[in-house]
Amino acid sequence: MKKMTMVLVAIVLTLVLVGMVSAQSNVATQSVTLGVSGIHKLSLGAAPASMVISDITTPGGDDLNTATANSTYSFTQNTSNTNKITASLSPTLAAGYKLQIKLTPGAGKGTGGTFKDISTTTQDVVTAIPFGFDLNAPIDYTFDAKASAGALTSASYTVTLTIVN
């Protein structure tokens, strides 16, 4: 009888344990936290060629020939639909010399494409930049000088482009 009771207890325990194992689910879940930080990055292509004015088309006027150069820019941004790119120049050009810049965004990549005088005062050069990116968009520079300003020794100037929210 004792043996029989022990066998019955063993069978009951086995059934209970099998039932507990069977009651466990074959599905498990986890909670994950996701996020994307605000990103606005700008990069520039190769430096533009030197802009040296060395001639005049028609003598008799104060305007000298215009020197031009170009480069490219790329950006990625996800912070707002009102981002913009600003430009400034350092150091200041003397009176009679003018550097202009034109950034031309791709279709639907912002509003720009007009020449802007740049100086130490920041200028908006592309506005209304939507979420997304633009790759290798053109930058055009023009450098103008007046004969009355005199010669300008070649020197390096820094154009700073900044993408801002």
One Martini backbone bead per residue (centre of mass of N, CA, C, O) as a GRO file, in nm:
protein
  165
    1MET     BB    1   0.058   0.064  -0.021
    2LYS     BB    2   0.297   0.251   0.000
    3LYS     BB    3   0.377   0.218  -0.292
    4MET     BB    4   0.117   0.325  -0.415
    5THR     BB    5   0.129   0.609  -0.291
    6MET     BB    6   0.397   0.688  -0.417
    7VAL     BB    7   0.305   0.659  -0.710
    8LEU     BB    8   0.072   0.862  -0.694
    9VAL     BB    9   0.244   1.104  -0.611
   10ALA     BB   10   0.427   1.099  -0.859
   11ILE     BB   11   0.200   1.137  -1.067
   12VAL     BB   12   0.090   1.404  -0.960
   13LEU     BB   13   0.354   1.566  -0.978
   14THR     BB   14   0.392   1.527  -1.279
   15LEU     BB   15   0.125   1.662  -1.368
   16VAL     BB   16   0.182   1.936  -1.239
   17LEU     BB   17   0.446   1.998  -1.388
   18VAL     BB   18   0.332   1.971  -1.675
   19GLY     BB   19   0.119   2.193  -1.639
   20MET     BB   20   0.318   2.424  -1.585
   21VAL     BB   21   0.468   2.402  -1.850
   22SER     BB   22   0.212   2.432  -2.035
   23ALA     BB   23   0.132   2.728  -1.921
   24GLN     BB   24   0.354   2.833  -2.071
   25SER     BB   25   0.460   3.055  -2.298
   26ASN     BB   26   0.578   3.115  -2.648
   27VAL     BB   27   0.564   3.423  -2.551
   28ALA     BB   28   0.758   3.730  -2.559
   29THR     BB   29   0.827   4.047  -2.401
   30GLN     BB   30   0.953   4.386  -2.475
   31SER     BB   31   1.086   4.692  -2.384
   32VAL     BB   32   1.159   4.974  -2.596
   33THR     BB   33   1.371   5.252  -2.657
   34LEU     BB   34   1.313   5.532  -2.875
   35GLY     BB   35   1.520   5.764  -3.081
   36VAL     BB   36   1.572   6.098  -3.233
   37SER     BB   37   1.787   6.325  -3.289
   38GLY     BB   38   1.878   6.628  -3.361
   39ILE     BB   39   1.975   6.707  -3.703
   40HIS     BB   40   2.243   6.935  -3.834
   41LYS     BB   41   2.432   6.905  -4.130
   42LEU     BB   42   2.738   7.039  -4.284
   43SER     BB   43   2.903   7.034  -4.607
   44LEU     BB   44   3.199   7.070  -4.808
   45GLY     BB   45   3.368   7.099  -5.068
   46ALA     BB   46   3.587   7.211  -5.244
   47ALA     BB   47   3.777   7.458  -5.278
   48PRO     BB   48   3.790   7.733  -5.426
   49ALA     BB   49   3.919   7.913  -5.643
   50SER     BB   50   4.095   8.161  -5.712
   51MET     BB   51   4.018   8.522  -5.699
   52VAL     BB   52   4.152   8.708  -5.973
   53ILE     BB   53   4.191   9.033  -6.079
   54SER     BB   54   4.356   9.118  -6.415
   55ASP     BB   55   4.120   9.284  -6.567
   56ILE     BB   56   3.964   9.472  -6.840
   57THR     BB   57   3.740   9.516  -7.086
   58THR     BB   58   3.668   9.840  -7.048
   59PRO     BB   59   3.791  10.124  -7.060
   60GLY     BB   60   3.658  10.396  -6.836
   61GLY     BB   61   3.597  10.239  -6.568
   62ASP     BB   62   3.552  10.117  -6.233
   63ASP     BB   63   3.488   9.839  -6.337
   64LEU     BB   64   3.592   9.531  -6.306
   65ASN     BB   65   3.632   9.236  -6.343
   66THR     BB   66   3.495   8.918  -6.279
   67ALA     BB   67   3.531   8.676  -6.039
   68THR     BB   68   3.511   8.312  -6.031
   69ALA     BB   69   3.356   8.043  -5.834
   70ASN     BB   70   3.333   7.697  -5.700
   71SER     BB   71   3.112   7.461  -5.530
   72THR     BB   72   2.986   7.258  -5.255
   73TYR     BB   73   2.691   7.122  -5.083
   74SER     BB   74   2.578   6.949  -4.779
   75PHE     BB   75   2.278   6.805  -4.618
   76THR     BB   76   2.130   6.722  -4.290
   77GLN     BB   77   1.782   6.726  -4.162
   78ASN     BB   78   1.536   6.694  -3.854
   79THR     BB   79   1.418   6.966  -3.694
   80SER     BB   80   1.289   7.143  -3.944
   81ASN     BB   81   1.112   7.362  -4.186
   82THR     BB   82   1.315   7.635  -4.091
   83ASN     BB   83   1.575   7.607  -4.191
   84LYS     BB   84   1.911   7.749  -4.239
   85ILE     BB   85   2.158   7.925  -4.432
   86THR     BB   86   2.455   8.087  -4.348
   87ALA     BB   87   2.670   8.381  -4.415
   88SER     BB   88   3.025   8.466  -4.377
   89LEU     BB   89   3.303   8.702  -4.337
   90SER     BB   90   3.668   8.665  -4.292
   91PRO     BB   91   3.756   8.936  -4.314
   92THR     BB   92   3.709   9.243  -4.401
   93LEU     BB   93   3.636   9.422  -4.669
   94ALA     BB   94   3.711   9.670  -4.845
   95ALA     BB   95   3.630   9.924  -5.005
   96GLY     BB   96   3.546   9.811  -5.344
   97TYR     BB   97   3.482   9.521  -5.237
   98LYS     BB   98   3.310   9.208  -5.354
   99LEU     BB   99   3.139   8.931  -5.208
  100GLN     BB  100   2.961   8.660  -5.350
  101ILE     BB  101   2.680   8.430  -5.286
  102LYS     BB  102   2.546   8.105  -5.416
  103LEU     BB  103   2.286   7.892  -5.318
  104THR     BB  104   2.158   7.589  -5.483
  105PRO     BB  105   1.900   7.418  -5.433
  106GLY     BB  106   1.723   7.169  -5.470
  107ALA     BB  107   1.437   7.046  -5.534
  108GLY     BB  108   1.273   7.102  -5.232
  109LYS     BB  109   1.550   7.218  -5.045
  110GLY     BB  110   1.477   7.521  -5.073
  111THR     BB  111   1.561   7.875  -5.054
  112GLY     BB  112   1.741   8.023  -5.331
  113GLY     BB  113   1.964   8.137  -5.590
  114THR     BB  114   2.097   8.409  -5.478
  115PHE     BB  115   2.285   8.671  -5.461
  116LYS     BB  116   2.509   8.753  -5.183
  117ASP     BB  117   2.638   8.958  -4.975
  118ILE     BB  118   2.943   8.921  -4.795
  119SER     BB  119   3.025   8.944  -4.445
  120THR     BB  120   3.033   8.986  -4.106
  121THR     BB  121   2.742   8.974  -4.179
  122THR     BB  122   2.486   8.777  -4.159
  123GLN     BB  123   2.344   8.567  -4.417
  124ASP     BB  124   2.083   8.451  -4.590
  125VAL     BB  125   2.098   8.175  -4.845
  126VAL     BB  126   1.902   7.958  -4.709
  127THR     BB  127   1.559   7.865  -4.692
  128ALA     BB  128   1.324   7.645  -4.607
  129ILE     BB  129   1.432   7.376  -4.490
  130PRO     BB  130   1.363   7.062  -4.511
  131PHE     BB  131   1.334   6.767  -4.447
  132GLY     BB  132   1.657   6.614  -4.498
  133PHE     BB  133   1.841   6.644  -4.813
  134ASP     BB  134   2.154   6.745  -4.976
  135LEU     BB  135   2.365   6.686  -5.271
  136ASN     BB  136   2.589   6.871  -5.425
  137ALA     BB  137   2.532   7.164  -5.417
  138PRO     BB  138   2.568   7.472  -5.544
  139ILE     BB  139   2.844   7.708  -5.539
  140ASP     BB  140   2.865   8.063  -5.594
  141TYR     BB  141   3.116   8.301  -5.688
  142THR     BB  142   3.180   8.659  -5.656
  143PHE     BB  143   3.431   8.906  -5.760
  144ASP     BB  144   3.451   9.254  -5.692
  145ALA     BB  145   3.597   9.562  -5.836
  146LYS     BB  146   3.742   9.873  -5.796
  147ALA     BB  147   3.973  10.084  -5.917
  148SER     BB  148   3.954  10.294  -5.672
  149ALA     BB  149   4.060  10.069  -5.453
  150GLY     BB  150   4.275   9.912  -5.573
  151ALA     BB  151   4.495   9.697  -5.485
  152LEU     BB  152   4.492   9.341  -5.389
  153THR     BB  153   4.631   9.138  -5.192
  154SER     BB  154   4.663   8.826  -5.168
  155ALA     BB  155   4.416   8.659  -4.961
  156SER     BB  156   4.268   8.501  -4.694
  157TYR     BB  157   3.931   8.399  -4.662
  158THR     BB  158   3.641   8.338  -4.453
  159VAL     BB  159   3.379   8.118  -4.511
  160THR     BB  160   3.074   8.090  -4.327
  161LEU     BB  161   2.869   7.807  -4.287
  162THR     BB  162   2.531   7.774  -4.145
  163ILE     BB  163   2.313   7.557  -3.984
  164VAL     BB  164   1.987   7.661  -3.877
  165ASN     BB  165   1.685   7.684  -3.667
   0.00000   0.00000   0.00000
